[in-house]
Amino acid sequence: MKKLLKIGLILAGLGLIAAALVWKFYVNKPHDDIEKATPAYSLATEQIWKEFTTDSQKSSSLYNNKVIELSGKVNRVNSNDSLVSVVFDMEVDSMFGNKSISCEMLQKYNDEAKTIAPGTLIKIKGFCTGYDETDIKLNKCSIVK
């Protein structure tokens, strides 16, 4: 009986250690640092827009869930509460609003992004989350200097 109890306690201890390691290295792993990541692609806003509107499936498989760097002229900066987005308008659509590339900024770039004047040529790096038939969306964006 003592031998079974000893084996059970050892297995329980090993189980706790395994659970702690899974928690530390898998569940609680740090987020990717998009700001410091090397972009997989570096494109002009017009180029990525043309690719997504021409063949969205191919472009989605190429760019989604990747860090990309975009360069283009800013049309506007949207700001509400703590969320600031730099927007590149690509097509004017009077019925449903402009079709655009929207770049949600990292919080530390919010103040700098708010000062960007329309028409300014800029490079932005961010994580591409996809295209929803009206907008290409990037998040965790930073301004490349």
Backbone as CSV, one residue per row, in Angstrom:
resi,resn,N_x,N_y,N_z,CA_x,CA_y,CA_z,C_x,C_y,C_z
1,MET,0.817,-1.200,0.000,0.000,0.000,0.000,0.853,1.254,0.000
2,LYS,1.939,1.233,0.802,2.831,2.385,0.857,3.515,2.616,-0.490
3,LYS,3.806,1.527,-1.187,4.462,1.635,-2.478,3.533,2.320,-3.493
4,LEU,2.239,1.956,-3.514,1.262,2.577,-4.410,1.086,4.058,-4.087
5,LEU,1.049,4.394,-2.802,0.910,5.782,-2.389,2.120,6.596,-2.845
6,LYS,3.299,6.032,-2.710,4.526,6.696,-3.114,4.543,6.928,-4.632
7,ILE,4.163,5.935,-5.401,4.098,6.056,-6.866,3.054,7.102,-7.267
8,GLY,1.916,7.092,-6.594,0.861,8.069,-6.868,1.322,9.494,-6.594
9,LEU,2.031,9.697,-5.490,2.536,11.032,-5.160,3.590,11.497,-6.172
10,ILE,4.435,10.599,-6.609,5.448,10.938,-7.607,4.779,11.328,-8.923
11,LEU,3.775,10.543,-9.360,3.057,10.860,-10.600,2.304,12.184,-10.491
12,ALA,1.698,12.433,-9.335,0.996,13.704,-9.134,1.973,14.875,-9.189
13,GLY,3.136,14.718,-8.588,4.170,15.758,-8.627,4.644,16.024,-10.042
14,LEU,4.882,14.950,-10.803,5.287,15.108,-12.200,4.191,15.782,-13.018
15,GLY,2.936,15.439,-12.734,1.803,16.071,-13.419,1.741,17.566,-13.135
16,LEU,1.972,17.962,-11.893,1.977,19.382,-11.526,3.123,20.121,-12.214
17,ILE,4.283,19.494,-12.271,5.422,20.115,-12.953,5.129,20.281,-14.440
18,ALA,4.555,19.234,-15.050,4.208,19.312,-16.474,3.174,20.409,-16.723
19,ALA,2.158,20.507,-15.869,1.136,21.545,-16.013,1.750,22.936,-15.873
20,ALA,2.665,23.109,-14.935,3.327,24.403,-14.747,4.159,24.773,-15.969
21,LEU,4.853,23.811,-16.567,5.651,24.081,-17.760,4.773,24.430,-18.954
22,VAL,3.669,23.717,-19.119,2.726,24.044,-20.202,2.203,25.459,-20.013
23,TRP,1.841,25.806,-18.800,1.326,27.157,-18.510,2.389,28.209,-18.841
24,LYS,3.597,28.002,-18.403,4.650,29.008,-18.580,5.044,29.186,-20.039
25,PHE,5.223,28.101,-20.771,5.771,28.200,-22.118,4.738,28.154,-23.239
26,TYR,3.511,27.748,-22.961,2.520,27.680,-24.034,1.372,28.651,-23.798
27,VAL,0.708,28.543,-22.696,-0.456,29.372,-22.424,-0.052,30.817,-22.155
28,ASN,0.985,31.016,-21.395,1.376,32.353,-20.959,2.583,32.888,-21.735
29,LYS,2.746,32.452,-22.985,3.911,32.890,-23.747,3.778,34.369,-24.113
30,PRO,4.900,35.064,-24.259,4.846,36.487,-24.585,4.346,36.713,-26.011
31,HIS,3.735,37.864,-26.231,3.243,38.216,-27.557,4.415,38.573,-28.465
32,ASP,4.210,38.380,-29.756,5.241,38.755,-30.712,5.430,40.269,-30.678
33,ASP,6.659,40.717,-30.791,6.948,42.142,-30.822,6.948,42.586,-32.276
34,ILE,5.779,43.008,-32.758,5.604,43.402,-34.155,6.489,44.598,-34.493
35,GLU,6.646,45.482,-33.535,7.430,46.701,-33.751,8.879,46.386,-34.131
36,LYS,9.449,45.348,-33.535,10.850,44.995,-33.793,10.999,43.904,-34.856
37,ALA,9.900,43.321,-35.270,9.954,42.225,-36.236,10.375,42.720,-37.618
38,THR,11.045,41.869,-38.338,11.406,42.171,-39.719,10.184,41.901,-40.596
39,PRO,9.778,42.872,-41.414,8.589,42.651,-42.238,8.820,41.559,-43.286
40,ALA,7.794,40.753,-43.475,7.859,39.708,-44.495,7.759,40.322,-45.888
41,TYR,7.023,41.454,-45.996,6.827,42.140,-47.270,6.898,43.641,-47.041
42,SER,7.412,44.353,-48.030,7.451,45.810,-48.005,6.830,46.298,-49.303
43,LEU,5.675,46.979,-49.193,4.882,47.321,-50.374,4.361,48.751,-50.323
44,ALA,3.987,49.254,-51.480,3.247,50.509,-51.557,1.771,50.190,-51.314
45,THR,1.052,51.139,-50.760,-0.372,50.906,-50.471,-1.150,50.560,-51.744
46,GLU,-0.809,51.211,-52.855,-1.519,50.949,-54.118,-1.297,49.513,-54.580
47,GLN,-0.090,48.997,-54.369,0.237,47.645,-54.814,-0.552,46.598,-54.027
48,ILE,-0.561,46.715,-52.698,-1.283,45.715,-51.906,-2.783,45.822,-52.140
49,TRP,-3.283,47.044,-52.357,-4.719,47.224,-52.625,-5.094,46.524,-53.931
50,LYS,-4.273,46.710,-54.967,-4.540,46.082,-56.267,-4.528,44.559,-56.134
51,GLU,-3.569,44.040,-55.369,-3.481,42.591,-55.207,-4.704,42.033,-54.479
52,PHE,-5.133,42.682,-53.397,-6.292,42.192,-52.650,-7.575,42.313,-53.457
53,THR,-7.754,43.398,-54.198,-9.004,43.568,-54.955,-9.031,42.715,-56.218
54,THR,-7.867,42.322,-56.720,-7.804,41.461,-57.903,-8.021,39.992,-57.532
55,ASP,-7.311,39.522,-56.526,-7.414,38.117,-56.109,-7.267,38.044,-54.587
56,SER,-8.387,38.201,-53.891,-8.339,38.295,-52.430,-7.901,36.986,-51.772
57,GLN,-8.237,35.850,-52.345,-7.834,34.578,-51.739,-6.320,34.394,-51.797
58,LYS,-5.731,34.654,-52.939,-4.285,34.521,-53.083,-3.576,35.522,-52.175
59,SER,-4.063,36.760,-52.157,-3.447,37.796,-51.325,-3.596,37.487,-49.847
60,SER,-4.745,36.959,-49.467,-4.961,36.594,-48.064,-3.975,35.523,-47.629
61,SER,-3.760,34.539,-48.472,-2.816,33.476,-48.112,-1.379,34.005,-48.052
62,LEU,-1.089,35.047,-48.822,0.248,35.618,-48.853,0.505,36.552,-47.673
63,TYR,-0.454,37.445,-47.357,-0.208,38.534,-46.411,-0.836,38.372,-45.031
64,ASN,-1.948,37.655,-44.932,-2.610,37.534,-43.625,-1.697,36.871,-42.605
65,ASN,-1.759,37.392,-41.378,-0.963,36.894,-40.254,0.544,37.063,-40.476
66,LYS,0.902,38.063,-41.262,2.307,38.392,-41.502,2.541,39.861,-41.151
67,VAL,3.772,40.176,-40.792,4.165,41.563,-40.558,4.527,42.156,-41.915
68,ILE,3.861,43.267,-42.267,4.150,43.917,-43.536,4.419,45.402,-43.302
69,GLU,5.175,45.968,-44.217,5.501,47.392,-44.166,4.858,48.053,-45.372
70,LEU,4.079,49.096,-45.127,3.383,49.809,-46.194,3.887,51.233,-46.284
71,SER,3.970,51.746,-47.494,4.296,53.155,-47.679,3.230,53.770,-48.581
72,GLY,2.815,54.975,-48.212,1.803,55.661,-48.985,1.444,56.992,-48.361
73,LYS,0.512,57.705,-49.011,0.058,59.001,-48.515,-1.156,58.818,-47.614
74,VAL,-1.049,59.359,-46.421,-2.123,59.270,-45.432,-3.271,60.176,-45.860
75,ASN,-4.500,59.657,-45.761,-5.668,60.485,-46.057,-6.284,61.073,-44.801
76,ARG,-6.266,60.276,-43.730,-6.849,60.763,-42.474,-6.364,59.911,-41.318
77,VAL,-6.561,60.469,-40.125,-6.248,59.750,-38.895,-7.527,59.714,-38.068
78,ASN,-7.998,58.524,-37.760,-9.199,58.358,-36.928,-8.768,58.134,-35.487
79,SER,-9.444,58.812,-34.577,-9.087,58.688,-33.169,-10.343,58.663,-32.323
80,ASN,-10.471,57.615,-31.502,-11.521,57.606,-30.485,-10.995,56.855,-29.265
81,ASP,-11.153,57.467,-28.122,-10.622,56.940,-26.867,-9.131,56.626,-27.018
82,SER,-8.750,55.392,-26.809,-7.326,55.046,-26.873,-6.953,54.394,-28.207
83,LEU,-7.878,54.356,-29.146,-7.634,53.710,-30.437,-7.382,54.766,-31.510
84,VAL,-6.215,54.710,-32.124,-5.869,55.634,-33.209,-5.545,54.797,-34.443
85,SER,-6.168,55.157,-35.564,-5.928,54.446,-36.818,-5.490,55.427,-37.893
86,VAL,-4.433,55.066,-38.608,-3.996,55.826,-39.768,-4.655,55.173,-40.974
87,VAL,-5.305,55.994,-41.816,-6.103,55.447,-42.909,-5.591,55.947,-44.258
88,PHE,-5.426,54.997,-45.165,-5.091,55.289,-46.550,-6.349,54.991,-47.365
89,ASP,-7.054,56.024,-47.857,-8.256,55.805,-48.676,-7.824,55.370,-50.067
90,MET,-8.427,54.275,-50.541,-8.032,53.726,-51.828,-9.105,53.922,-52.905
91,GLU,-10.377,53.858,-52.527,-11.477,54.067,-53.477,-12.558,54.878,-52.781
92,VAL,-13.096,55.869,-53.496,-14.175,56.676,-52.941,-15.490,55.999,-53.304
93,ASP,-16.297,55.720,-52.303,-17.595,55.079,-52.487,-18.612,55.886,-51.697
94,SER,-19.418,56.676,-52.388,-20.324,57.595,-51.702,-21.433,56.880,-50.940
95,MET,-21.805,55.680,-51.351,-22.922,54.997,-50.699,-22.518,54.341,-49.374
96,PHE,-21.366,53.705,-49.339,-20.975,52.933,-48.166,-19.736,53.477,-47.453
97,GLY,-19.196,54.577,-47.895,-17.966,55.099,-47.317,-16.771,54.660,-48.137
98,ASN,-15.659,55.272,-47.881,-14.453,54.980,-48.653,-13.912,53.587,-48.335
99,LYS,-13.361,52.970,-49.360,-12.658,51.709,-49.176,-11.212,52.070,-48.887
100,SER,-10.622,51.401,-47.897,-9.336,51.898,-47.419,-8.452,50.805,-46.834
101,ILE,-7.245,51.232,-46.485,-6.323,50.428,-45.688,-6.272,51.114,-44.335
102,SER,-6.652,50.392,-43.299,-6.733,50.954,-41.956,-5.657,50.324,-41.074
103,CYS,-4.844,51.191,-40.470,-3.720,50.731,-39.654,-3.929,51.164,-38.208
104,GLU,-4.286,50.226,-37.352,-4.492,50.499,-35.926,-3.132,50.569,-35.240
105,MET,-2.843,51.710,-34.641,-1.519,51.973,-34.098,-1.318,51.360,-32.711
106,LEU,-0.065,51.021,-32.415,0.303,50.679,-31.047,0.120,51.928,-30.194
107,GLN,-0.232,51.750,-28.948,-0.558,52.886,-28.083,0.587,53.894,-27.990
108,LYS,1.816,53.453,-27.987,2.940,54.381,-27.840,3.124,55.286,-29.062
109,TYR,2.467,54.959,-30.191,2.539,55.788,-31.393,1.302,56.668,-31.576
110,ASN,0.349,56.596,-30.659,-0.893,57.355,-30.810,-0.668,58.856,-30.946
111,ASP,0.132,59.444,-30.070,0.353,60.887,-30.120,1.030,61.302,-31.423
112,GLU,2.020,60.535,-31.840,2.717,60.842,-33.094,1.774,60.694,-34.291
113,ALA,0.935,59.664,-34.281,0.003,59.435,-35.382,-1.026,60.564,-35.483
114,LYS,-1.463,61.086,-34.360,-2.466,62.168,-34.363,-1.939,63.435,-35.017
115,THR,-0.621,63.601,-35.079,-0.044,64.808,-35.672,0.221,64.676,-37.166
116,ILE,-0.034,63.512,-37.744,0.218,63.305,-39.173,-0.824,64.068,-39.989
117,ALA,-0.346,64.919,-40.863,-1.243,65.714,-41.712,-1.658,64.891,-42.932
118,PRO,-2.896,65.079,-43.400,-3.314,64.404,-44.631,-2.374,64.753,-45.788
119,GLY,-2.053,63.750,-46.600,-1.148,63.943,-47.721,0.299,63.640,-47.395
120,THR,0.587,63.338,-46.123,1.957,63.025,-45.714,2.336,61.624,-46.186
121,LEU,3.511,61.518,-46.793,4.039,60.219,-47.207,4.662,59.566,-45.985
122,ILE,4.273,58.336,-45.700,4.705,57.676,-44.465,4.889,56.182,-44.697
123,LYS,5.719,55.567,-43.846,5.885,54.108,-43.831,5.353,53.610,-42.504
124,ILE,4.517,52.577,-42.586,3.932,51.972,-41.388,4.145,50.471,-41.455
125,LYS,4.520,49.903,-40.314,4.709,48.451,-40.225,3.675,47.903,-39.259
126,GLY,3.008,46.809,-39.652,2.003,46.220,-38.782,1.681,44.789,-39.164
127,PHE,0.778,44.215,-38.394,0.357,42.823,-38.555,-0.921,42.799,-39.381
128,CYS,-0.871,42.187,-40.544,-2.031,42.155,-41.448,-3.051,41.133,-40.954
129,THR,-4.267,41.618,-40.686,-5.321,40.727,-40.200,-6.334,40.373,-41.284
130,GLY,-6.243,41.002,-42.459,-7.101,40.568,-43.543,-7.829,41.667,-44.282
131,TYR,-8.667,41.220,-45.194,-9.431,42.082,-46.098,-10.888,41.660,-46.010
132,ASP,-11.787,42.630,-45.776,-13.204,42.300,-45.619,-14.067,42.854,-46.748
133,GLU,-13.508,42.911,-47.952,-14.155,43.404,-49.161,-14.328,44.925,-49.185
134,THR,-14.034,45.615,-48.093,-14.031,47.077,-48.101,-12.726,47.639,-47.554
135,ASP,-12.128,46.978,-46.598,-10.913,47.485,-45.966,-9.874,46.386,-45.791
136,ILE,-8.617,46.771,-45.934,-7.500,45.928,-45.526,-7.147,46.411,-44.129
137,LYS,-7.002,45.494,-43.194,-6.776,45.885,-41.809,-5.419,45.397,-41.312
138,LEU,-4.728,46.324,-40.656,-3.473,46.014,-39.982,-3.618,46.459,-38.544
139,ASN,-3.028,45.714,-37.622,-3.025,46.151,-36.232,-1.612,46.058,-35.662
140,LYS,-1.470,46.572,-34.444,-0.162,46.642,-33.777,0.851,47.384,-34.640
141,CYS,0.419,48.479,-35.239,1.244,49.211,-36.191,2.183,50.199,-35.512
142,SER,3.328,50.392,-36.167,4.304,51.373,-35.718,4.715,52.214,-36.918
143,ILE,5.216,53.408,-36.634,5.687,54.300,-37.695,7.165,54.001,-37.913
144,VAL,7.513,53.721,-39.165,8.896,53.393,-39.506,9.623,54.684,-39.840
145,LYS,10.759,54.862,-39.215,11.521,56.107,-39.426,12.708,55.862,-40.305
